[in-house]
């Protein structure tokens, strides 16, 4: 069963609950660098789910590895990853 991780970020006004799934066969690194005075970073294994809080205007960066090192695979607005009450979360 895929694991579900959660990280609460305190002292952030207007936080939203977000959900991301690594639907690849590769390990990924997720990070948010747009949070003042904080760094959010998690390793996400294949098929692992990540549940986290962020500000609506934050960007989740997904990094993967290549033959030359780590590369930025995508940037996803956290507002797009927002969990909506009463709906099943869809993997990214």
Backbone as CSV, one residue per row, in Angstrom:
resi,resn,N_x,N_y,N_z,CA_x,CA_y,CA_z,C_x,C_y,C_z
1,UNK,0.848,-1.173,0.000,0.000,0.000,0.000,0.894,1.236,0.000
2,UNK,0.628,2.197,-0.860,1.430,3.420,-0.886,1.298,4.166,0.434
3,UNK,2.371,4.778,0.841,2.335,5.507,2.106,1.835,6.928,1.887
4,UNK,1.412,7.518,2.965,0.900,8.887,2.926,1.679,9.685,3.949
5,UNK,2.370,10.733,3.522,3.132,11.548,4.447,2.438,12.869,4.643
6,UNK,2.693,13.471,5.761,2.065,14.748,6.019,3.038,15.638,6.777
7,UNK,3.043,16.879,6.435,3.908,17.858,7.114,3.091,19.103,7.343
8,UNK,3.006,19.532,8.579,2.253,20.745,8.911,3.216,21.922,8.970
9,UNK,2.929,22.945,8.246,3.728,24.164,8.263,2.997,25.184,9.122
10,UNK,3.592,25.550,10.234,2.932,26.466,11.151,3.254,27.906,10.798
11,UNK,2.451,28.801,11.278,2.635,30.249,11.101,2.508,30.686,9.644
12,UNK,1.755,29.990,8.858,1.517,30.410,7.479,0.030,30.751,7.346
13,UNK,-0.292,32.010,7.109,-1.697,32.373,6.961,-2.258,31.815,5.651
14,UNK,-3.525,31.545,5.649,-4.225,31.108,4.430,-3.639,29.836,3.820
15,UNK,-3.273,28.881,4.649,-2.749,27.615,4.134,-3.858,26.816,3.475
16,UNK,-3.468,25.995,2.515,-4.391,25.052,1.895,-3.778,23.667,2.012
17,UNK,-4.619,22.662,2.053,-4.172,21.280,2.102,-3.967,20.806,0.667
18,UNK,-2.794,20.237,0.393,-2.437,19.832,-0.967,-2.075,18.360,-1.006
19,UNK,-2.167,17.787,-2.211,-1.972,16.362,-2.406,-1.215,16.134,-3.704
20,UNK,-0.146,15.343,-3.643,0.629,14.999,-4.836,0.959,13.514,-4.784
21,UNK,0.927,12.840,-5.927,1.316,11.437,-6.037,2.435,11.303,-7.052
22,UNK,3.477,10.598,-6.673,4.537,10.263,-7.617,4.072,9.034,-8.387
23,UNK,3.549,9.232,-9.567,3.010,8.134,-10.356,4.038,7.551,-11.324
24,UNK,5.319,7.869,-11.084,6.388,7.332,-11.933,7.051,6.144,-11.244
25,UNK,7.986,5.531,-11.935,8.759,4.418,-11.382,10.069,4.909,-10.769
26,UNK,10.272,6.220,-10.752,11.509,6.810,-10.248,11.266,7.565,-8.945
27,UNK,12.276,7.607,-8.091,12.209,8.421,-6.882,12.286,9.891,-7.281
28,UNK,11.480,10.714,-6.651,11.468,12.145,-6.933,11.762,12.926,-5.652
29,UNK,12.158,14.178,-5.829,12.332,15.088,-4.703,11.375,16.247,-4.919
30,UNK,10.537,16.509,-3.920,9.580,17.613,-3.990,10.049,18.705,-3.054
31,UNK,9.964,19.952,-3.505,10.345,21.046,-2.620,9.529,22.294,-2.943
32,UNK,9.392,23.128,-1.914,8.782,24.445,-2.045,9.789,25.413,-1.454
33,UNK,10.252,26.338,-2.260,11.244,27.302,-1.794,10.651,28.695,-1.622
34,UNK,9.382,28.863,-1.955,8.759,30.183,-1.905,8.176,30.518,-0.536
35,UNK,8.402,29.681,0.476,7.899,29.948,1.818,8.945,30.775,2.562
36,UNK,8.589,31.962,3.032,9.566,32.798,3.736,10.143,32.093,4.966
37,UNK,11.454,32.124,5.086,12.174,31.566,6.237,11.961,30.069,6.441
38,UNK,11.559,29.356,5.423,11.335,27.910,5.533,11.745,27.218,4.245
39,UNK,12.061,25.947,4.390,12.347,25.106,3.226,11.560,23.821,3.401
40,UNK,10.685,23.530,2.482,9.914,22.288,2.493,10.548,21.381,1.457
41,UNK,10.956,20.190,1.880,11.594,19.251,0.961,11.286,17.835,1.415
42,UNK,10.868,16.989,0.480,10.552,15.589,0.773,10.998,14.713,-0.384
43,UNK,11.445,13.524,-0.052,11.717,12.496,-1.058,10.429,11.708,-1.222
44,UNK,10.036,11.488,-2.465,8.798,10.760,-2.745,9.156,9.542,-3.590
45,UNK,8.884,8.379,-3.048,9.193,7.139,-3.735,8.095,6.818,-4.753
46,UNK,8.368,5.924,-5.702,7.353,5.577,-6.703,6.025,5.179,-6.046
47,UNK,4.949,5.727,-6.557,3.574,5.493,-6.102,3.295,5.987,-4.689
48,UNK,4.183,6.766,-4.124,3.958,7.333,-2.797,3.116,8.590,-2.924
49,UNK,2.290,8.841,-1.921,1.435,10.029,-1.875,1.994,11.006,-0.853
50,UNK,1.871,12.275,-1.160,2.351,13.328,-0.265,1.196,14.273,0.035
51,UNK,0.895,14.443,1.299,-0.145,15.359,1.757,0.567,16.442,2.554
52,UNK,0.350,17.713,2.192,1.078,18.797,2.831,0.250,20.072,2.798
53,UNK,0.641,21.037,3.622,-0.006,22.348,3.634,0.940,23.365,3.024
54,UNK,0.373,24.307,2.292,1.171,25.360,1.662,0.289,26.577,1.436
55,UNK,0.935,27.679,1.122,0.190,28.870,0.742,-0.323,28.682,-0.684
56,UNK,-1.481,29.234,-1.019,-2.060,29.040,-2.346,-1.163,29.477,-3.497
57,UNK,-0.304,30.479,-3.276,0.540,30.963,-4.366,1.896,30.247,-4.442
58,UNK,2.113,29.237,-3.604,3.380,28.494,-3.619,3.457,27.569,-4.824
59,UNK,4.669,27.231,-5.206,4.918,26.294,-6.298,5.605,25.057,-5.756
60,UNK,5.087,23.885,-6.093,5.737,22.631,-5.746,6.658,22.270,-6.903
61,UNK,7.945,22.146,-6.616,8.915,21.744,-7.633,9.172,20.256,-7.488
62,UNK,9.133,19.551,-8.607,9.400,18.118,-8.629,10.708,17.902,-9.389
63,UNK,11.652,17.275,-8.705,12.963,17.006,-9.288,13.151,15.500,-9.443
64,UNK,13.873,15.117,-10.479,14.206,13.719,-10.718,15.666,13.618,-11.077
65,UNK,16.127,12.421,-11.299,17.541,12.258,-11.636,17.692,11.867,-13.099
66,UNK,18.817,12.276,-13.653,19.173,11.921,-15.023,20.631,11.479,-15.004
67,UNK,21.147,11.131,-16.130,22.537,10.733,-16.209,23.502,11.834,-15.834
68,UNK,23.045,13.082,-15.895,23.898,14.226,-15.578,23.672,14.768,-14.170
69,UNK,22.788,14.163,-13.423,22.476,14.643,-12.079,20.994,14.882,-11.928
70,UNK,20.640,15.775,-11.028,19.232,16.063,-10.774,18.718,17.133,-11.728
71,UNK,17.466,16.944,-12.190,16.844,17.916,-13.086,15.457,18.291,-12.554
72,UNK,15.041,19.502,-12.866,13.694,19.958,-12.532,12.735,19.362,-13.555
73,UNK,11.815,18.531,-13.086,10.854,17.893,-13.986,9.633,18.766,-14.242
74,UNK,9.129,19.402,-13.167,7.939,20.259,-13.329,7.757,21.140,-12.109
75,UNK,7.027,22.212,-12.317,6.598,23.100,-11.252,5.074,23.123,-11.287
76,UNK,4.469,22.870,-10.148,3.011,22.784,-10.085,2.508,23.815,-9.075
77,UNK,1.608,24.690,-9.475,1.024,25.620,-8.503,0.281,24.828,-7.422
78,UNK,0.533,25.140,-6.170,-0.104,24.415,-5.073,-1.619,24.556,-5.107
79,UNK,-2.107,25.660,-5.615,-3.553,25.835,-5.739,-4.162,24.727,-6.611
80,UNK,-3.400,24.267,-7.599,-3.859,23.179,-8.468,-3.857,21.829,-7.749
81,UNK,-3.089,21.718,-6.670,-2.990,20.472,-5.907,-3.905,20.463,-4.684
82,UNK,-4.733,21.491,-4.559,-5.598,21.640,-3.393,-6.574,20.476,-3.283
83,UNK,-6.702,19.968,-2.065,-7.669,18.911,-1.770,-9.025,19.572,-1.586
84,UNK,-10.017,19.078,-2.291,-11.379,19.613,-2.187,-12.215,18.654,-1.358
85,UNK,-12.871,19.175,-0.355,-13.696,18.358,0.530,-14.773,17.635,-0.265
86,UNK,-14.947,16.356,0.040,-15.984,15.574,-0.617,-15.572,14.986,-1.955
87,UNK,-14.377,15.266,-2.417,-13.891,14.716,-3.682,-12.680,13.857,-3.406
88,UNK,-12.521,12.809,-4.195,-11.329,11.985,-4.089,-10.175,12.735,-4.746
89,UNK,-9.031,12.709,-4.098,-7.851,13.374,-4.652,-7.367,12.605,-5.865
90,UNK,-7.069,13.331,-6.912,-6.570,12.723,-8.138,-5.058,12.849,-8.178
91,UNK,-4.341,11.786,-8.535,-2.889,11.893,-8.630,-2.482,12.868,-9.719
92,UNK,-1.379,13.547,-9.487,-0.834,14.504,-10.474,-0.160,13.733,-11.577
